[in-house]
Amino acid sequence: MSVFEDHCRDKRLELVVLPPRRPDLNGCVERAHSSWRYEYYASYELPHQIDKLQPLVDAFAYRYNHQRPHQAIGDLTPAEYLSRLSPATPPSHMR
């Protein structure tokens, strides 16, 4: 962590560290973690080898971003939501 902090300081980037499990401070990330925890990890018997696990993670990530509607963005998928943003919309970390 100190190396990362040093790089941030060198580049004059403000580093804000949020406490874990605080949806009031970091709701989007906490909500995504919850979805993965309950819709993926708790629902599948997962292999222990990374080469067997990676295709399953990729498939769930694709479903989550391209097929699963999200209430918070008007029942669109994240991919649909991002495709509808105009060029004038400020950039998103999701692109």
MMTF fields as JSON, N, C-alpha, C and O atoms, coordinates in Angstrom:
{
  "mmtfVersion": "1.0.0",
  "mmtfProducer": "UNKNOWN",
  "numBonds": 379,
  "numAtoms": 380,
  "numGroups": 95,
  "numChains": 1,
  "numModels": 1,
  "chainsPerModel": [1],
  "groupsPerChain": [95],
  "chainIdList": ["A"],
  "bondAtomList": [4, 2, 8, 6, 12, 10, 16, 14, 20, 18, 24, 22, 28, 26, 32, 30, 36, 34, 40, 38, 44, 42, 48, 46, 52, 50, 56, 54, 60, 58, 64, 62, 68, 66, 72, 70, 76, 74, 80, 78, 84, 82, 88, 86, 92, 90, 96, 94, 100, 98, 104, 102, 108, 106, 112, 110, 116, 114, 120, 118, 124, 122, 128, 126, 132, 130, 136, 134, 140, 138, 144, 142, 148, 146, 152, 150, 156, 154, 160, 158, 164, 162, 168, 166, 172, 170, 176, 174, 180, 178, 184, 182, 188, 186, 192, 190, 196, 194, 200, 198, 204, 202, 208, 206, 212, 210, 216, 214, 220, 218, 224, 222, 228, 226, 232, 230, 236, 234, 240, 238, 244, 242, 248, 246, 252, 250, 256, 254, 260, 258, 264, 262, 268, 266, 272, 270, 276, 274, 280, 278, 284, 282, 288, 286, 292, 290, 296, 294, 300, 298, 304, 302, 308, 306, 312, 310, 316, 314, 320, 318, 324, 322, 328, 326, 332, 330, 336, 334, 340, 338, 344, 342, 348, 346, 352, 350, 356, 354, 360, 358, 364, 362, 368, 366, 372, 370, 376, 374],
  "bondOrderList": [1, 1, 1, 1, 1, 1, 1, 1, 1, 1, 1, 1, 1, 1, 1, 1, 1, 1, 1, 1, 1, 1, 1, 1, 1, 1, 1, 1, 1, 1, 1, 1, 1, 1, 1, 1, 1, 1, 1, 1, 1, 1, 1, 1, 1, 1, 1, 1, 1, 1, 1, 1, 1, 1, 1, 1, 1, 1, 1, 1, 1, 1, 1, 1, 1, 1, 1, 1, 1, 1, 1, 1, 1, 1, 1, 1, 1, 1, 1, 1, 1, 1, 1, 1, 1, 1, 1, 1, 1, 1, 1, 1, 1, 1],
  "groupList": [{"groupName": "MET", "atomNameList": ["N", "CA", "C", "O"], "elementList": ["N", "C", "C", "O"], "formalChargeList": [0, 0, 0, 0], "bondAtomList": [1, 0, 2, 1, 3, 2], "bondOrderList": [1, 1, 2], "singleLetterCode": "M", "chemCompType": "L-PEPTIDE LINKING"}, {"groupName": "SER", "atomNameList": ["N", "CA", "C", "O"], "elementList": ["N", "C", "C", "O"], "formalChargeList": [0, 0, 0, 0], "bondAtomList": [1, 0, 2, 1, 3, 2], "bondOrderList": [1, 1, 2], "singleLetterCode": "S", "chemCompType": "L-PEPTIDE LINKING"}, {"groupName": "VAL", "atomNameList": ["N", "CA", "C", "O"], "elementList": ["N", "C", "C", "O"], "formalChargeList": [0, 0, 0, 0], "bondAtomList": [1, 0, 2, 1, 3, 2], "bondOrderList": [1, 1, 2], "singleLetterCode": "V", "chemCompType": "L-PEPTIDE LINKING"}, {"groupName": "PHE", "atomNameList": ["N", "CA", "C", "O"], "elementList": ["N", "C", "C", "O"], "formalChargeList": [0, 0, 0, 0], "bondAtomList": [1, 0, 2, 1, 3, 2], "bondOrderList": [1, 1, 2], "singleLetterCode": "F", "chemCompType": "L-PEPTIDE LINKING"}, {"groupName": "GLU", "atomNameList": ["N", "CA", "C", "O"], "elementList": ["N", "C", "C", "O"], "formalChargeList": [0, 0, 0, 0], "bondAtomList": [1, 0, 2, 1, 3, 2], "bondOrderList": [1, 1, 2], "singleLetterCode": "E", "chemCompType": "L-PEPTIDE LINKING"}, {"groupName": "ASP", "atomNameList": ["N", "CA", "C", "O"], "elementList": ["N", "C", "C", "O"], "formalChargeList": [0, 0, 0, 0], "bondAtomList": [1, 0, 2, 1, 3, 2], "bondOrderList": [1, 1, 2], "singleLetterCode": "D", "chemCompType": "L-PEPTIDE LINKING"}, {"groupName": "HIS", "atomNameList": ["N", "CA", "C", "O"], "elementList": ["N", "C", "C", "O"], "formalChargeList": [0, 0, 0, 0], "bondAtomList": [1, 0, 2, 1, 3, 2], "bondOrderList": [1, 1, 2], "singleLetterCode": "H", "chemCompType": "L-PEPTIDE LINKING"}, {"groupName": "CYS", "atomNameList": ["N", "CA", "C", "O"], "elementList": ["N", "C", "C", "O"], "formalChargeList": [0, 0, 0, 0], "bondAtomList": [1, 0, 2, 1, 3, 2], "bondOrderList": [1, 1, 2], "singleLetterCode": "C", "chemCompType": "L-PEPTIDE LINKING"}, {"groupName": "ARG", "atomNameList": ["N", "CA", "C", "O"], "elementList": ["N", "C", "C", "O"], "formalChargeList": [0, 0, 0, 0], "bondAtomList": [1, 0, 2, 1, 3, 2], "bondOrderList": [1, 1, 2], "singleLetterCode": "R", "chemCompType": "L-PEPTIDE LINKING"}, {"groupName": "LYS", "atomNameList": ["N", "CA", "C", "O"], "elementList": ["N", "C", "C", "O"], "formalChargeList": [0, 0, 0, 0], "bondAtomList": [1, 0, 2, 1, 3, 2], "bondOrderList": [1, 1, 2], "singleLetterCode": "K", "chemCompType": "L-PEPTIDE LINKING"}, {"groupName": "LEU", "atomNameList": ["N", "CA", "C", "O"], "elementList": ["N", "C", "C", "O"], "formalChargeList": [0, 0, 0, 0], "bondAtomList": [1, 0, 2, 1, 3, 2], "bondOrderList": [1, 1, 2], "singleLetterCode": "L", "chemCompType": "L-PEPTIDE LINKING"}, {"groupName": "PRO", "atomNameList": ["N", "CA", "C", "O"], "elementList": ["N", "C", "C", "O"], "formalChargeList": [0, 0, 0, 0], "bondAtomList": [1, 0, 2, 1, 3, 2], "bondOrderList": [1, 1, 2], "singleLetterCode": "P", "chemCompType": "L-PEPTIDE LINKING"}, {"groupName": "ASN", "atomNameList": ["N", "CA", "C", "O"], "elementList": ["N", "C", "C", "O"], "formalChargeList": [0, 0, 0, 0], "bondAtomList": [1, 0, 2, 1, 3, 2], "bondOrderList": [1, 1, 2], "singleLetterCode": "N", "chemCompType": "L-PEPTIDE LINKING"}, {"groupName": "GLY", "atomNameList": ["N", "CA", "C", "O"], "elementList": ["N", "C", "C", "O"], "formalChargeList": [0, 0, 0, 0], "bondAtomList": [1, 0, 2, 1, 3, 2], "bondOrderList": [1, 1, 2], "singleLetterCode": "G", "chemCompType": "PEPTIDE LINKING"}, {"groupName": "ALA", "atomNameList": ["N", "CA", "C", "O"], "elementList": ["N", "C", "C", "O"], "formalChargeList": [0, 0, 0, 0], "bondAtomList": [1, 0, 2, 1, 3, 2], "bondOrderList": [1, 1, 2], "singleLetterCode": "A", "chemCompType": "L-PEPTIDE LINKING"}, {"groupName": "TRP", "atomNameList": ["N", "CA", "C", "O"], "elementList": ["N", "C", "C", "O"], "formalChargeList": [0, 0, 0, 0], "bondAtomList": [1, 0, 2, 1, 3, 2], "bondOrderList": [1, 1, 2], "singleLetterCode": "W", "chemCompType": "L-PEPTIDE LINKING"}, {"groupName": "TYR", "atomNameList": ["N", "CA", "C", "O"], "elementList": ["N", "C", "C", "O"], "formalChargeList": [0, 0, 0, 0], "bondAtomList": [1, 0, 2, 1, 3, 2], "bondOrderList": [1, 1, 2], "singleLetterCode": "Y", "chemCompType": "L-PEPTIDE LINKING"}, {"groupName": "GLN", "atomNameList": ["N", "CA", "C", "O"], "elementList": ["N", "C", "C", "O"], "formalChargeList": [0, 0, 0, 0], "bondAtomList": [1, 0, 2, 1, 3, 2], "bondOrderList": [1, 1, 2], "singleLetterCode": "Q", "chemCompType": "L-PEPTIDE LINKING"}, {"groupName": "ILE", "atomNameList": ["N", "CA", "C", "O"], "elementList": ["N", "C", "C", "O"], "formalChargeList": [0, 0, 0, 0], "bondAtomList": [1, 0, 2, 1, 3, 2], "bondOrderList": [1, 1, 2], "singleLetterCode": "I", "chemCompType": "L-PEPTIDE LINKING"}, {"groupName": "THR", "atomNameList": ["N", "CA", "C", "O"], "elementList": ["N", "C", "C", "O"], "formalChargeList": [0, 0, 0, 0], "bondAtomList": [1, 0, 2, 1, 3, 2], "bondOrderList": [1, 1, 2], "singleLetterCode": "T", "chemCompType": "L-PEPTIDE LINKING"}],
  "groupTypeList": [0, 1, 2, 3, 4, 5, 6, 7, 8, 5, 9, 8, 10, 4, 10, 2, 2, 10, 11, 11, 8, 8, 11, 5, 10, 12, 13, 7, 2, 4, 8, 14, 6, 1, 1, 15, 8, 16, 4, 16, 16, 14, 1, 16, 4, 10, 11, 6, 17, 18, 5, 9, 10, 17, 11, 10, 2, 5, 14, 3, 14, 16, 8, 16, 12, 6, 17, 8, 11, 6, 17, 14, 18, 13, 5, 10, 19, 11, 14, 4, 16, 10, 1, 8, 10, 1, 11, 14, 19, 11, 11, 1, 6, 0, 8],
  "groupIdList": [1, 2, 3, 4, 5, 6, 7, 8, 9, 10, 11, 12, 13, 14, 15, 16, 17, 18, 19, 20, 21, 22, 23, 24, 25, 26, 27, 28, 29, 30, 31, 32, 33, 34, 35, 36, 37, 38, 39, 40, 41, 42, 43, 44, 45, 46, 47, 48, 49, 50, 51, 52, 53, 54, 55, 56, 57, 58, 59, 60, 61, 62, 63, 64, 65, 66, 67, 68, 69, 70, 71, 72, 73, 74, 75, 76, 77, 78, 79, 80, 81, 82, 83, 84, 85, 86, 87, 88, 89, 90, 91, 92, 93, 94, 95],
  "secStructList": [7, 2, 2, 2, 2, 2, 2, 2, 2, 2, 6, 6, 7, 7, 7, 7, 7, 7, 7, 1, 1, 7, 2, 2, 2, 2, 2, 2, 2, 2, 2, 2, 2, 2, 2, 0, 0, 0, 0, 0, 0, 6, 6, 1, 7, 7, 7, 1, 1, 2, 2, 2, 2, 2, 2, 2, 2, 2, 2, 2, 2, 2, 2, 2, 2, 2, 6, 1, 7, 5, 4, 4, 4, 6, 6, 5, 7, 2, 2, 2, 2, 2, 2, 2, 7, 7, 6, 6, 1, 7, 7, 7, 6, 6, 7],
  "xCoordList": [0.824, 0.0, 0.863, 0.494, 1.983, 2.803, 3.357, 3.504, 3.667, 4.165, 3.074, 3.343, 1.846, 0.715, 0.52, 0.332, 0.564, 0.41, 1.511, 1.254, 2.735, 3.854, 3.612, 3.858, 3.131, 2.851, 1.753, 1.846, 0.731, -0.339, 0.203, -0.122, 1.024, 1.606, 2.488, 2.427, 3.314, 4.188, 3.394, 3.839, 2.226, 1.401, 0.388, -0.457, 0.491, -0.387, -1.853, -2.723, -2.106, -3.467, -3.928, -3.225, -5.098, -5.66, -6.101, -6.824, -5.687, -6.065, -7.045, -6.723, -8.234, -9.267, -9.527, -9.921, -9.315, -9.536, -10.825, -10.968, -11.757, -13.054, -13.077, -12.443, -13.794, -13.921, -14.748, -15.655, -14.456, -15.222, -16.653, -16.973, -17.507, -18.91, -19.659, -20.404, -19.439, -20.134, -20.872, -20.382, -22.054, -22.759, -23.135, -23.325, -23.242, -23.558, -22.411, -22.625, -21.2, -20.044, -19.633, -19.054, -19.924, -19.451, -20.505, -20.206, -21.714, -22.851, -22.741, -23.115, -22.234, -22.159, -21.26, -21.612, -20.118, -19.187, -19.749, -19.678, -20.307, -20.878, -22.036, -22.185, -22.854, -23.966, -23.458, -24.002, -22.435, -21.859, -21.272, -21.452, -20.576, -20.017, -21.136, -20.995, -22.232, -23.356, -23.941, -24.248, -24.093, -24.62, -23.72, -24.188, -22.432, -21.504, -21.571, -21.566, -21.632, -21.639, -22.862, -22.735, -24.05, -25.277, -25.735, -26.383, -25.412, -25.863, -24.813, -25.141, -23.583, -22.533, -21.87, -22.045, -21.111, -20.333, -21.195, -20.814, -22.348, -23.207, -24.047, -24.673, -24.067, -24.948, -24.255, -24.92, -22.953, -22.228, -21.178, -20.593, -20.955, -19.83, -18.633, -18.544, -17.737, -16.656, -15.399, -15.048, -14.728, -13.472, -12.366, -12.465, -11.336, -10.221, -9.07, -8.138, -9.116, -8.055, -8.471, -9.588, -7.567, -7.881, -8.255, -9.123, -7.616, -7.933, -9.357, -9.956, -9.895, -11.276, -12.255, -13.417, -11.8, -12.638, -12.835, -13.931, -11.785, -11.844, -12.997, -13.665, -13.267, -14.402, -15.748, -16.642, -15.889, -17.13, -17.27, -18.362, -16.186, -16.193, -16.51, -17.329, -15.87, -16.115, -17.576, -18.176, -18.147, -19.543, -20.491, -21.449, -20.233, -21.101, -20.95, -21.941, -19.727, -19.506, -20.23, -20.807, -20.2, -20.911, -22.413, -23.072, -22.951, -24.383, -24.748, -25.758, -23.927, -24.174, -24.184, -25.004, -23.295, -23.148, -23.97, -24.249, -24.367, -25.024, -26.416, -27.156, -26.797, -28.092, -28.973, -30.199, -28.376, -29.128, -29.552, -28.692, -30.878, -31.311, -31.0, -31.004, -30.736, -30.425, -31.452, -31.601, -32.151, -33.185, -32.633, -33.297, -31.441, -30.884, -30.652, -30.516, -30.607, -30.402, -31.582, -31.406, -32.792, -34.015, -34.263, -34.824, -33.855, -34.011, -33.284, -33.697, -32.204, -31.305, -30.15, -29.913, -29.442, -28.177, -27.125, -27.334, -26.009, -24.96, -24.503, -24.219, -24.43, -24.013, -25.03, -24.643, -26.323, -27.354, -27.275, -27.371, -27.1, -27.007, -25.85, -26.017, -24.689, -23.523, -23.684, -23.211, -24.345, -24.51, -25.447, -25.402, -26.289, -27.244, -26.705, -27.348, -25.548, -24.974, -24.547, -24.024, -24.767, -24.358, -22.876, -22.303, -22.242, -20.821, -20.568, -19.448, -21.598, -21.434, -21.466, -21.127, -21.867, -21.919, -20.518, -19.651, -20.266, -18.914, -18.501, -19.344, -17.21, -16.748, -17.036, -17.036, -17.277, -17.557, -16.383, -15.659, -16.193, -15.17, -15.56, -14.738, -16.807, -17.294, -16.978, -17.197, -16.476, -16.215, -14.928, -14.552],
  "yCoordList": [-1.196, 0.0, 1.253, 2.244, 1.24, 2.449, 2.818, 4.002, 1.829, 2.127, 2.83, 3.814, 2.33, 2.957, 4.385, 5.304, 4.571, 5.903, 6.834, 8.004, 6.326, 7.131, 7.564, 8.717, 6.643, 6.984, 8.031, 8.953, 7.903, 8.897, 10.265, 11.275, 10.288, 11.542, 12.152, 13.359, 11.329, 11.813, 12.423, 13.381, 11.864, 12.358, 13.407, 13.862, 13.776, 14.772, 14.376, 15.204, 13.078, 12.555, 12.407, 11.842, 12.913, 12.756, 11.306, 10.771, 10.692, 9.312, 9.335, 9.802, 8.83, 8.773, 7.305, 6.55, 6.905, 5.521, 5.472, 6.121, 4.684, 4.563, 3.309, 2.311, 3.35, 2.144, 1.093, 1.448, -0.185, -1.234, -1.33, -0.916, -1.888, -2.132, -0.878, -0.893, 0.199, 1.453, 1.908, 2.785, 1.321, 1.681, 3.153, 3.691, 3.802, 5.224, 6.04, 7.17, 5.494, 6.199, 5.676, 6.415, 4.426, 3.803, 2.811, 1.636, 3.283, 2.426, 1.586, 0.413, 2.157, 1.393, 0.18, -0.914, 0.363, -0.758, -1.778, -2.979, -1.317, -2.235, -3.031, -4.218, -2.394, -3.085, -4.142, -5.245, -3.824, -4.8, -5.983, -7.133, -5.702, -6.788, -7.689, -8.912, -7.092, -7.863, -8.753, -9.92, -8.213, -9.014, -10.202, -11.33, -9.935, -11.044, -12.064, -13.268, -11.611, -12.522, -13.439, -14.649, -12.865, -13.644, -14.287, -15.333, -13.687, -14.247, -15.155, -15.953, -15.044, -15.839, -16.793, -18.009, -16.237, -17.079, -18.049, -19.203, -17.588, -18.442, -19.412, -20.315, -19.24, -20.03, -21.139, -22.005, -21.122, -22.08, -22.824, -22.273, -24.056, -24.818, -24.456, -24.897, -23.669, -23.119, -23.976, -24.498, -24.115, -24.874, -24.093, -22.877, -24.784, -24.15, -23.787, -23.102, -24.227, -23.893, -22.656, -22.589, -21.675, -20.405, -20.607, -19.901, -21.56, -21.758, -22.288, -22.071, -22.971, -23.451, -22.402, -22.372, -21.563, -20.539, -19.337, -18.78, -18.935, -17.708, -17.683, -16.654, -18.758, -18.7, -18.489, -17.843, -19.032, -18.838, -17.396, -16.83, -16.798, -15.389, -14.504, -13.591, -14.768, -13.973, -14.07, -13.067, -15.275, -15.466, -14.706, -14.091, -14.741, -14.014, -12.508, -11.778, -12.042, -10.609, -10.15, -9.063, -10.978, -10.623, -10.548, -9.593, -11.55, -11.544, -10.325, -9.67, -10.022, -8.894, -7.569, -6.698, -7.408, -6.144, -6.041, -4.932, -7.173, -7.123, -7.749, -7.526, -8.524, -9.192, -8.915, -8.976, -8.616, -8.444, -6.985, -6.111, -6.696, -5.312, -4.857, -5.657, -3.581, -2.99, -1.9, -0.953, -2.036, -1.061, 0.352, 1.303, 0.503, 1.831, 2.634, 3.856, 1.959, 2.666, 2.403, 2.201, 2.409, 2.319, 0.968, 0.899, -0.091, -1.454, -1.686, -2.511, -0.951, -1.188, -2.048, -2.171, -2.633, -3.268, -2.16, -1.115, -2.352, -1.332, -1.023, 0.131, -2.035, -1.799, -0.909, -0.002, -1.164, -0.32, 1.106, 2.074, 1.216, 2.544, 3.348, 4.508, 2.725, 3.438, 3.781, 4.827, 2.915, 3.192, 4.369, 4.983, 4.691, 5.792, 7.136, 8.165, 7.141, 8.406, 9.226, 8.689, 10.512, 11.381, 11.697, 11.563, 12.118, 12.497, 13.633, 13.792, 14.421, 15.53, 15.078, 15.851, 13.839, 13.32, 13.158, 12.638, 13.592, 13.411, 11.942, 11.057, 11.679, 10.287, 9.491, 10.022, 8.213, 7.313, 6.366, 6.064, 5.899, 4.894, 3.544, 2.628, 3.41, 2.144, 1.94, 0.847, 2.946, 2.813, 2.111, 1.912],
  "zCoordList": [0.0, 0.0, 0.0, -0.631, 0.677, 0.743, -0.628, -0.928, -1.468, -2.82, -3.614, -4.304, -3.522, -4.201, -3.699, -4.496, -2.391, -1.815, -2.295, -2.582, -2.385, -2.891, -4.331, -4.685, -5.162, -6.564, -6.66, -7.47, -5.855, -5.843, -5.449, -6.073, -4.421, -3.964, -5.047, -5.281, -5.716, -6.783, -7.938, -8.571, -8.203, -9.304, -8.84, -9.611, -7.574, -6.961, -7.066, -7.338, -6.843, -6.828, -5.389, -4.552, -5.12, -3.784, -3.607, -4.447, -2.558, -2.256, -1.095, -0.002, -1.342, -0.317, -0.018, -0.907, 1.196, 1.606, 2.406, 3.442, 1.892, 2.56, 3.421, 3.08, 4.523, 5.345, 4.611, 3.858, 4.812, 4.132, 4.633, 5.747, 3.778, 4.102, 4.554, 5.534, 3.812, 4.105, 2.842, 2.131, 2.549, 1.327, 1.247, 0.155, 2.395, 2.363, 1.783, 1.342, 1.774, 1.227, -0.146, -0.943, -0.425, -1.654, -2.153, -2.364, -2.335, -2.612, -3.865, -3.85, -4.959, -6.217, -6.07, -6.511, -5.463, -5.293, -4.326, -4.584, -3.211, -2.234, -2.838, -2.548, -3.673, -4.312, -5.288, -5.339, -6.053, -6.98, -6.217, -6.615, -5.13, -4.311, -3.789, -3.776, -3.365, -2.858, -3.955, -3.711, -5.148, -6.257, -6.551, -6.709, -6.621, -6.879, -5.748, -6.008, -4.51, -3.36, -3.39, -3.202, -3.628, -3.515, -4.82, -4.793, -5.953, -7.226, -7.865, -8.743, -7.442, -8.071, -7.083, -7.168, -6.151, -5.24, -4.435, -4.238, -3.971, -3.151, -3.984, -3.429, -5.287, -6.142, -6.922, -7.491, -6.954, -7.78, -6.96, -6.027, -7.316, -6.772, -7.656, -8.802, -7.127, -7.947, -7.879, -6.821, -9.012, -9.02, -8.312, -8.145, -7.908, -7.206, -8.133, -7.713, -9.375, -10.326, -11.117, -11.63, -11.214, -11.877, -13.338, -13.849, -14.026, -15.441, -15.634, -16.687, -14.646, -14.711, -14.165, -14.569, -13.271, -12.666, -13.592, -13.658, -14.305, -15.101, -16.111, -16.214, -16.86, -17.789, -17.087, -17.634, -15.881, -15.126, -14.664, -14.723, -14.207, -13.793, -14.989, -14.887, -16.119, -17.326, -17.769, -18.156, -17.713, -18.122, -17.196, -17.664, -15.881, -14.962, -15.156, -15.132, -15.346, -15.569, -16.836, -16.865, -17.882, -19.111, -18.84, -19.25, -18.154, -17.835, -16.993, -17.248, -15.993, -15.1, -15.868, -15.577, -16.832, -17.554, -18.832, -19.289, -19.424, -20.734, -20.766, -21.725, -19.752, -19.8, -18.584, -18.686, -17.451, -16.2, -16.039, -15.935, -16.017, -15.802, -14.372, -13.437, -14.225, -12.919, -12.619, -13.391, -11.511, -11.137, -11.042, -11.456, -10.51, -10.249, -11.53, -11.478, -12.668, -13.937, -14.876, -16.077, -14.299, -15.078, -15.728, -16.822, -15.075, -15.582, -16.902, -17.717, -17.099, -18.235, -17.749, -16.548, -18.686, -18.323, -18.292, -18.907, -17.603, -17.643, -19.071, -19.39, -19.925, -21.316, -22.041, -22.779, -21.833, -22.454, -21.92, -22.675, -20.621, -19.997, -20.589, -20.964, -20.667, -21.192, -22.665, -23.11, -23.429, -24.859, -25.101, -26.167, -24.135, -24.29, -23.82, -24.026, -23.2, -22.752, -23.953, -24.93, -23.878, -24.982, -24.861, -23.78, -25.963, -25.893, -24.902, -24.417, -24.6, -23.661, -22.208, -21.312, -21.967, -20.604, -20.069, -20.771, -18.836, -18.275, -18.319, -18.173, -18.519, -18.615, -17.354, -16.243, -17.554, -16.454, -16.255, -17.203, -15.033, -14.754, -15.355, -15.395, -15.822, -16.345, -17.825, -18.345, -18.508, -19.95, -20.205, -21.36]
}
